[in-house]
Amino acid sequence: MTRLDTAARAHQQAKEALDAARAELADAIVEAARAGDRQTDIARTSGYTREQVRRICRAAGLAAE
């Protein structure tokens, strides 16, 4: 395997890990919102903007705060 093959495989694995981490974070955001946490607090903890938290919650069928 060439260095390029190795680097390409590592890059693909990193992308897959990032996608999985984003999905996990979105699930945790929805769970926190359902538990009554404020979107502002969720945004602060998650590192996302409040608008992004709102979009994630809306996509999960939750009403806006």
N, C-alpha and C positions, 0 to 999 in steps of 0.2 A: 504494500500500500504506500502510495506516495504521500508526501507531506500535504499536498493539496487535498487528497482524498481524506486524510485524517482531519484536516482543518474543516473541510466541508461537513463531515460527519459530526464533529464537535459543534459546529454552528447549528446544524439541524436539531441536535439534541438540546441545545440551549434554547432554541425557539420553542420546542415542544414543552420544555420545563417552564418557560415564561407563560405560555398559553395556559398551562395547568394551574400555575400560581395565580394568574388573573381570574380564572374561573373560580378558584377557591376563595379569593378575596371578594369577588362579587357575591358568592353564596353567603359569606360572613357578613357582608354589608346588608344584604336582604334580611338575614337573621336578626341583626342588630336593630334594623328599622322595625321589624315586626315585634321586637321586644320593647319598642317604645323609645329607643335612643334617638336623639335629635340628629337631623342630617348634618348640621354644623359640627357636632361632636364626632360623627362617623367620618366626615371629611378630614377633620384634624388628625384622627387616628390612622386612617387609611392612606393619607397622602394624596388622595384625589381631591378635586375641587368639589364644592357643594353641588354644582351643576352636574358633574359626572355621577355623583352619588344619586342625585335625583333621577337621572336617566336610567341608572341601574335599577333603582326601585320601581320606576314606571314600567320598565321592561318585565319586571317580575309581577306586575299587576297591582302594585301598591300605589295608593293615592298620594299626591304631593302633600308635603307638610303644611 
